[in-house]
Amino acid sequence: MFIRYQTKAVLLKEQARGEGDILLSVFSQQYGKIEILARSLRKVKSKLRGETELFSLVLLEYIQGKHYKTLTNISRVRDYSQLKKTPAKLKVAFQVSRTLIGLIENEERDKKIWELLLETLGQLDDYQLEQGDSYFNFSNKILLKNHWPLKLIYHYFFWSLIEILGYKPELYHCALCQKKLRPEGLYFSFRERGVLCNHCFERLEEGDKKDCLEIEPNLIKIVRLLVEKQWSLLQRLQVTEKEKIAIDGLLNIFA
Ligand SMILES: [Zn+2]
């Protein structure tokens, strides 16, 4: 006898598997990040097909086999249709999905991550785009330049996730000597999870220095706002093009 499981979930990724099968990566309300095999989804015009669209909130049922979880039923709960219609929003949603899949290791229920994911998709769906969005194949650079508020939603998601996972960076004191940071010669260290003072950075081995990124004091202030979820302040903050690229770069290395 198979046990049947049921949970709400967000579809994050799909990969072709063998003869018309698709492996779905989802984040579920009950079991966290899991992979579920949807059999013959590509081959047969299955009644499920329309429901398996990325970034949909769905109710799904599956059975746990020896090797796989196999999808038995799926129905849509929320569509996030504005998100799916808008390339810039979709691009950010893919970044969210990559980050979530990349940073979460275990199949484990996590209420905070579940709520953060739904909040983030809701924000992307609801956001009213000011600039036109006609590029289907645009770069992250264009996204940063034309759609900073959308990128802010992603950054907010990223730093919130980092905090939930217990990696909140030290941004006020040197992560090594614990001295209060002065706004000069500062480095962000991914290994030490925080900012290092110039003195501590200089004493690192050459190899360890490569894992650090020089960071402008102004950038640290913006990262503090992100980590501390000062959402309304962030939306009003004037951020230069250079700073936008630097903040985004910081997070690419971290992730
Ligand atoms: Zn130090």
Residues whose N, C-alpha, C, O or C-beta is under 5 A from the ligand:
A	BS01	ZN	C174 L176 C177 Q178 C197 C200
